[in-house]
Amino acid sequence: MERNVRHYDIGDPHQALQFVSILPRLARHGHSLRRLLEKQLAIIDVNKLTSKPWSKLSQRQEDERLVAAKRTELEQAVA
């Protein structure tokens, strides 16, 4: 799950402060988020889900495939 994930360098005081500011929100909302997740997992059949690679490289490759498919679609529409 690297897409749009924020990375912090806690060696930098400013980024460390930003990271620490998230922790109270996690503490406050963590239990309700967990209950929502468990509720959703009870509804769906996890075994039927297909998994996709979550690395940045696989995301770039997927984006390239989508762009190529769109380009082919546009070329066929013009022809």
N, C-alpha and C positions, 0 to 999 in steps of 0.2 A: 504494500500500500504506500508506494512512494510518491504517487501523484498528488501534488499540492500539499505535501507534508512539510511542515515548517521545521527547519533544522536550527539548532542553537549552539553556538560556541560559548560554553559557560566560562571560558577563560576571559572573555570580553565582558566587563561589568554591565554594560548596557544590555547585552543579550541574556546575561544571567538574570538580570532583573525582569526582563520580559518572560523568561521561562518560569521564574518563581511566581510571577503574577498569575500564571495559569493554574498553579497547584490548588489555590483555594476554590476555584471554580470546579475543578475535578472533584475535590472533596465534597463540595456542596451538591453537585449534580450526579456524581458517580453512581449512587445507588439507584436513582430513578432511571438513569440510562441503562444500567444493568437489567432492571426489571423490564424495560421496553425491549431490550435485546432478547431476553429470555422468552418474552411473550411472542415476538416475531419468530424465533426459532421453533417454538411449539406449533406455530401455524404452518410453516413451510417444511417440506421434506428435504432435509439437508443432503441426503444421498442422491437426489436428483439434480443438484446443482453442479454445473460444470465449473471447474476451476481454470483460471488463466494465470499465467506467470505475472508476478507483480514487480518485476525489476524495471528499472528505468530503461534499460536496453530493450526489453520486450515492448514497453510502451512506445518507444520511438519506432520500432519495427511495425507495430500496429498502426501508428499514425502514417507511416510511409505507405503501407498497404492501402489504407483508406484514401490517401491522396491519389495514389495510382489508380484505384478503382474509380474515383470521381473524375479523374482526367480521362480515363477510357470512356466513361459514360458521356462526358461532354463531347469527346471526339466523335462518338457514335451519333450523338444528337445533331452535330454539325454536318456530318456526312450524309 
